[in-house]
Amino acid sequence: MISANNITKEIPTGVLLKDISFTLGNKEKVGLIGQNGCGKTTLLKIILGVESYELGSIQIQNETVVHLPQLFSFPQDISVREYGLRLVGSEKQFYLFARNLSKLGLDEKHWDTTVNSLSSGQQMKVKVAELLLQEPTVLILDEPTNHLDIDGILWIEEFISVFDGIVIMVSHDRSFLDNTISHIFEIDEKQLHVFSGNYSDYLEQKEHWVEERRKAYARQEKKREQLEQLLENVRKIKGGKQRGKAVKAAKKRMEREVLRDEINSYSRDTLDEIEFGGETHTGKIMLKVAKLTHSFGDLSVFENTSFEIRGNTRVWLFGPNGAGKSTLLNIITHKIVPTSGQIEIGTGVRWGYFRQNQEELDLDLTMKEYLHDVLHLTQAQLYGFVKKYLFPKEYVHRKLGNLSPGQRARLVFGVFAEQELDLLILDEPTNHLDIWTKESIENSLKEYKGALLFVSHDRYFVEEVDVDRIVTIENKQIKEIW
């Protein structure tokens, strides 16, 4: 059992978490959600015992807790077998690690392969096999699906579903949350709100909760107006000391009955729908790939393959990690020179490329310098931009390298909106975004009039964006599957 009682955590800028309380028992599986920066990872660290806090207590009784971090690495040039031997110490004990690998579906044919040459999903299986050596009863996971392809996501879903213990995980993958959890813990305004069921259940409960708060606010507003009228009547009727006492009494009554801070209407500091602009070019070739061939040394990725996008078509580029999706996008956007073939972006087409890890950004530039370079903003326009896209005013002097990945993503999308592009090319655009920013981007893309080519393993995002075509990379060819 895990029990937290009135945990309060302070940071230099103020209180981050306030009066956090919860109790978790056997087999309960929790999705921890909230806007970026609200304290989710900090709460995980408190549970793990690696982060201090100012008030409250946390008790973990008869549990073995393991942590699967968002990012992990392995030694260079070490095989799966060698890595396992390092963990267990002897050939005699290796069977424990091997048994875990087999349970997780990593076949023996992979054991002599270097770990770093495996796919992201396979590397996660190696890491989980390591954690299972501790025979855990509690799993703490931080964004477990972020770098997985769909096969990897389906595997981790199944693993969590059959895990016979407590699971607490931070995730912004809504389909994943729908398929794995029994409770949603939401951090909002420093406090923890608990909802039963999966993510879809949470949405229904939250809608009802918000509506009840709105009704309560309306009732209190009506009462406030009545009390203000009472004050006004007292001022008119009473005089001298008697009037002063009556006014004071009425004010106390107002303070007592109108708890505005407690019942304020539900609001969240979220990004409004972004207007990406752009134009619809009906029938026009926006992008053309002709007879593309490309190799990395002896590794052939594409062989004489062709592909095009016309008008305002929305195309999902689908496939497993390592298939060549990002390579194709880098070739299309001139980041990689192909071995042979022709790449054309339509005449006059304004386009933007969102790279998976935002490699296009110079992390040594300040936000002010970057925005001046790409948008040539005046001082007034600069501060208008940071306000519009929910950055604190002082962030204009912050280096891009000191922004979180989610903040950098928001910055790039803001730039795209200001540039009014006709073609958006997006590589895993939602990877570092919280749920509310994802929803804003989804709603914006629904209204976008231009053409769209994107790679994503976020199933919820794909459904919301409403694609026209699905293409994949198979046998070194770009193939249309829908």
N, C-alpha and C positions, 0 to 999 in steps of 0.2 A: 504494500500500500504506500502511496505517496500522498502526503498531506501538507499543504501550504496554508499558513495562517497569517493574514494581514501583512504580507511582505510589502515593504516600501523601499524603493531604490532611488537614490538621488545621483545626479550627475552635475558637473559644474554649472550648467545652464538652468538647473532646477530639478523638480521631481519628475522622474521618468515613469516609474510604476508606483501605484498607490493602493494600499490595502488589498493586495492580491491574495485571494483565498480559493482553494479547491481541494478536493479529495478524489483520488483515483484508485480503483481496485482492479482486480484481476481481469485481463482481457479487454479492458476499456481502451479505445483507440481514439486519440484526440488530434484534430487539426487546429493548429494555432495560427490565426490570421490577424491581419491588421496592416495599416499603412506602413510603408517603408519608414524606418526610424522610430517606430512606436515602442520598441523594446522587446520584440519577440525573441531575438537571438540572446539578448541579455537575460530574459527569463529562463531560456534553456540553460544558460551558463550557471544561473543560480541553482537550478535543479541539479546540475552536474557537480555543484560544489566548487566551481572555479571562479565565481563572481561573488563579491561581498555585497551586503545590503545593510540598510540603516535600521530598519525595524522589522519585527515579525519573526517567524520561525518556519523551518521546513523540516519535515520528518520523512525519512525513507526507511521502512521497516522490512527486513528480510527480503531485500530485492538486490539483484545484481544488475547494475545499470551500465549500458554501453552506448557509445555516441558515434553515429555516422555523420561526419561533418559534410558541409556543402562541397568543399574542395579537399582532396587528399592526393597524395603522390606516392610513388614507389621508387626504390633505388634504380639507378640507370642499369640497363643491360642485365637485369636479373630475371631468370625464368620463374614461372609460376611454381615449379617444383622447388627451386632454390629458395624462393621467398618463404614457402611453407616450412622448409627445413630450418630456416633461421628462426621462425616463430616457435616451433615445437622443440628444437634442439637436437633431435636425433631421428634416424630412419625409422627406429622402432615406434616413435610417436607420430610419425608422418601420417599414418593411416587416419588419425583424427581429423587432420586438415583435409586429406583426400576425401574422406567421407562427407565432409561439409561441401566440398566442391561438387561432388557427385549429386548430392541432394539439391544443390542450387542449379544444376544443369550445365556445369562447365565440364565438358567431356575430357577424358584423359588425353585425347589427341592435342589438347591445348596446353598441357602441363609443362612441356619443354619449350613453349613459346615465351619470349620476353613479355613481361607484364605490360610494359609501356606500348607494345605493338598491338595489344588487344583493343577492342572497341570500348567505349565508355561503359556500356552495359556489362561487358565481360569483366572489366576492371572492378566494377561495383560488386560483382559476384565474388571476386577474390577478396575484396575488403570485408564483405559480409561473412565469408567463410572464416576470416581471421577473427571477427567479432564473436562468432558463434563458438569459438574455442573457450570463451569465458562462460558459456552456458547462461546467457542473459535472461532475465525475466522482465527487463524494461529496455525498450529501444528509444533513443532520442535521435531524431533525424532532422537535418536542416536542408530544406529544398532538395529532396532526394531525386527528383525527376529532371532537374535543370539541364543536365548534359546528356540525357538519355534519348535514344530514338524510341519510336512507338513500341517496338518489340521489348526494349529494355523497361519501358514504363509498365507494360502489361505484366512483365515478370515481377517487378517490385510490388505491383498491386497484389498479385497472387501471394507473394511471400508475406506481406503484411497481413493479408486476410487470414492466413493459416497460422500466423505466429501466436503462440500460446502464452501471451503476456501483455503487459501495458505498452502502448506505443504513444509517444508524443512527438509530433512533427510540425515543423513550419513548412507550409506549402502554399503557393499561389496557383497551383494547377487544379482548376475547379472540377474537371472530369475525374482526376485522380482522387480528390477529396470525396466526391460522390461515391466512388467505388471502394473506399477503404475505411472510413472512420465512423465512429458511433457518437461523437460529440464535436461541436465547434467551440473553441475558446477564442473569443475576439477581444483584442486589446484596443480600447477606444477611450480617448481622453484620460489616459493613465490607468484606467481601471479594466478589470476583466469581466466579461459578460459570457455566460455559459449557455449554450443552446444544444438540445438533444437532437440526434440524427445526423445525416450527412449534409453536404453543402446545399443541396436543393431544399432540404427541410429547414435549414438555417435561413434561407432567403424568404420562405413563407413566414416563419416565426418573426423574422426581423421586420418584414412589411407590417405585420400585425402590431408589433411592438412600437414601431415608428408612428403608426396611425393612432395608437393609444396615447402616446406622448403628445401628438398634435392636438388631440381632443382635450387632454389635460391642460395644455398650454392655452387653448381657446377658452376653457372654463376659467382659468386663472386670470386671463386678460379681461374677461367680462367682470370678474370680481374686482379686479384692480380699478376698472372704470367706475364701478359702483362706489368703491371706497374713495376714489378721487372726487366724485360728485358729492359724497358725504363731507369730505374736507371742505369743499367749496361752500356747501350749505352752512357748515359750522362757522366759517369765516364771516359769512353774511349775517348770521343770526346772533352770534355771541359777541360780547365786547369785553375789553379789559383783560384782567387776570383770568376770568372765567373762560374767555375765548382762548387764551393761551393754553390753559389746561385741557380744554376740549380738543384743540388742534393736536397737542402732544399725544393725547390718548388715541385719537384717530390715526395718527402716524404710526404709533406702536402696533395698533391693530392691523394696519396695512402691512407693516414689516413681518408681522406674525403670520398673516394669512397668505400673502403673496410671496411664495418662495421661488422667485423667478429663476435664480441660478440652478435650482434643483429640477425644475420641470421645463426648462427651455426647449424649444422645438428642436428635434434631432437635426443636426447639421454636421457635415464633414468637409474638411478642407480638401476638396477633390478637384481634379483638373476638369474644366468644362470640355465639351466636345471640341476637338481641334478641327478647324476648317482648312483642309489640305489644298483646296482650290483645284487648279488644273482644269484642262478642257477635255471634252470628249471628241476624239478624232475618228468618226465613224468610218470603218473600213480601212483606215490608214495603217500601214505597217509601222508599228511602234518599235519592234525589235525583231531582228532576223539573224539567225545562226545558220550558216551554210557550210556543209562538208567539213565540220569541225573534227580535227584529230589532235589529241594531246597526250603526252607521256611525261612521267617523272622518271628519268633514267630508263630502266628496263620495264617500269610499271606503266602499262597502257591504260588510260582512263577513258578516252573517247576515240572512236574510229569512224571517220567519215559520216557524222551524224548531223541532222538539220532540225531546225525548230523555229517557229515565229509566233509573234503576238500581234494581233490587229485590234484597232479601236480601243474600247475600254474593257477588254477581256481581263478577268481575274484568274490567275493561274497559280495553283498550288503545286510546288515541286516537292514530291514525296519520295521517301526512300530511307533505307537504314544508314546509320553512321558509317562513313567510309566509302559511300557509293560514288561520291564526286559532286554532291550538290553545291557545296560552298566553292569548290573549284570552278564549276560552271558559272556561278555568279561572279566570281573574280575575273574570269575570262571575259564575260559579257561587259563588265565595267572597266576593262582595261587594266586591272591590277596584275593579271598574268597574261603573258603573250603566248598564244597557242602554238603548238608545233606547226599546224597548218589549218587553213579554213578562213572563213570570212565572218566578221561580226559587224553588224550595222545597227545603230540606233537611228530611228527615223529622223528625217530632216526637220529641224526646228523643234524636236521633242526635248522638253526640259525634264531631266531625270535626277533621281537621288538614290543613293545606295546606303542602306543601313546594314553595317557589318556586324556579325554575331558578337564580337568582343570590342566593337567600336575602335578598331585599329586605325581608322582614318583620323582620329583625334590626336593632336599634339598635346600630351598630358602636361607639358611644361607651360602651356599658355594659360592665362587667366580667362575666365568666362568673358570678361570685357574685351580682351584681345581677340579671342576666337570669334565673337559676334561681330566685332569690327571688321575682321578679315572676310567673313562669309556673307554678311548682310550690310556692312557699311552703315551701322546705326549711329544716329546722333546720341548725345547724352540722354536726352528725354526719351527717345525711342528705346534705348538700352534699358532704362528702368521700367518702361512700359512692358518690355518683353519679359523681364524677370518676374514682374508682378503677374502677368498673364499666365505664365507657366509655373507659378507657385514656387519660385525660389526666393529665399530671404534676400533683402536688398543688399546685404553685405557680401553675398555670394559673387557679386560682379568682380570682386578682387581675389576670389579663390581660384587656385589652379585646378584645371580639369582633372588632374590626377588625384586631387583631394575630394572629388565628388564620388558618391557611390555609383556603382554601375547603373542602378535604376535612375539616378539623377542625370547621368550622362545620356541615357536613352531618351529621357524626357527632353533634354536640351536638343538632341538631334531631331526629334520629331517636331519640336517647336520651330527649328530652322527650316525643315521641310515645308511646314505650313506657311511660313512667311515667303518662301520661294515660289509657291504655287506651281508645283511640278505636274507634268503630264504622265509620268511613268515612275512608279515606286518599286524598287527592288529591295526586298527585306529578307535578311537572313536571321532567323530565330528572333523576331522583334520583341517578343514578350518575356524572354528569359529572366530578366532582372526586374520586372515590373510587379508592383503589388496589384491585387485584384481590381481595385478601383481605377487605377491608371489603365490597366488592360481594358476594362469596360469602356473607358473614354476613347482609347485608340480604336477599339472595335466599332463603336458607334460612329466615329469619324470616318473609318474606312468604308462603312456601309454607305455613307453619303458621298464618298470620293468619286469624282467623275472621270478620273484617268484610268490608265491600265495598271495592273498590279501583278507582280511576280514575286512569290514569297516561299520561303522554306520555314516550316514550323512543325513541331511535334506536340503542340498544344491543341488537343482535339476540340476543346470548347471554343477556342479562338477560330479554328478552321470552320466550324459550323456557323459561327456568328458572322464571319466575313462573307459567306455566301459565294463560293467559288463557281466559276463557269467551266473550268477545265482542270484536270489533274494529270500531271505528267510525272514520270519516274525515270531513273537511270538504270538500265538493265542490259547486261552483255555489251557494255561500252556504247549503248545507244540511248538517245533521249526518246522515250516512248510515251504516247498518250494512252492513258488507261481509262479516262472518262471525259 
